[in-house]
């Protein structure tokens, strides 16, 4: 069992799983992870017009920091001969995973002063092997990058607080820089920052030199954030205010759904898969009470309360708080085992949860984050082998073959055309050649009919063919299923 492994073995195994997740979980967890980062970078690279971007771009409300990093990643990898967008995004996932694991592991070492060794071990197991964590740790998303910077900066801050200050502290400057950058990755982290600021004032352990160093780092981060916003929009803007104005004042966010105050309390355990998620939530609530004066508690509680008061809610908004969640859950567990006897049924329930977690961990670490990315990867690889081939996107009438712009994954050298199934829309059958691809982007209840003189050879589908034979509850009509066929001469 993992509980019997050494800390070094745990870390090594966690690194391996994280690398696996970085490689296999291609695509994006939420469209914002792609459209607000890679497509913005794609626009700045000159590959698409601004008109192809989402409504947030003309509103000038998204931060430019992360698209700038993506832009630099593409430029840098192109310089060393890496042109595949799938390798480029993989490298960014790998870097994010390494950074997340480094920060979280350092935190578990720091928190050894607050928890007993057994509780620290459970916290490490949660951060490394909870079924969703490797997947989340490698996401090049605003939630993950913001969390890495915020908790990295907070750890430096706590370390600096314990040291006597007689001169300017560069560690505090770097802490302020990371805390400031976390805001320009994701503005909502400010709720945790407000709680942290209140905790610092409550502790009253920073002298004027320390405050100056901390604010110097925050000012530096602000300069970087504003500069990258200017780079993105070609104008001086204050994107955080625009974000607030459009989403809160004009209520754009409410257009994506509004839920009651208690939504996170009821939905998070369901999303994280019970019964383990319910147990962790209960221990987390106990931990908040037991660790009420801790800096992590003062960070996570305002974050949750503020998000609860905002009408539009999504489960992913809470992912940034994974570190304090597992810390406080471990603290709650520690209190529980000190006060109550662990019954046999509790042990069996825990064993069941751990085996279920293992199954979910394997499943979540090996499948793409977004299935459509797997289809685009196949098209990219096909062009490497068949550069003269044309890709036809089959549809009933003229319209985009995908509701979101994901042109970053398209090979600009690959010829892509439309092919229509309705007779009213004419097709040029004389242009067809063997090895051309036909991509069916709409639900196909029956096998597709090949153009005259050709046959269709099935090449790729994200969903296995045996599964597509079973349309129970008509799931296929509600699922985005792309099937790719190659044209071959009819015999």
Secondary structure, 3 states (H helix, E strand, C coil): CHHHCCHHHHHHHHHHHHHHHHHHCCCCCCHHHHHCCHHHHHHHCCCCCHHHCCHHHHHCCCCCHHHHHHHHHHHHHHHCCCCCHHHHHHHHHHHHHHHHHHHHHHHHHHHHHCCCHHHHHHHHHHHHHCCCHHHHHCCCCHHHHHHHHHHHHHHHHHHHHCCCCCCCCHHHHHHHHHHHHHHHHCHHHHHHHHHHHHHHHHHCCCCHHHHHHHHHHHHHHHHHHHHHHHHHHCCCCCHHHHHHHHHHHCCCHHHHCCCCCCHHHHHHHHHCCCCHHHHHHHHHHHHHHHCCCCHHHHHHHHHHHHHHHCCCCCHHHHHHHHHHHHHHHHHHHHHHHHHCCCCHHHHHHHHHHHHHHHHHHHHHHHCCCCHHHHHHHHHHHHHHHCCCCEEEEEECCCCCCCCCCCHHHCCCCCEEEEEECCCCCCCCHHHCCCCCEEEECCCCCCCCCCCCCEEEEEEEECCCHHHHCCCHHHHHHHCCCCEEEEEEECC
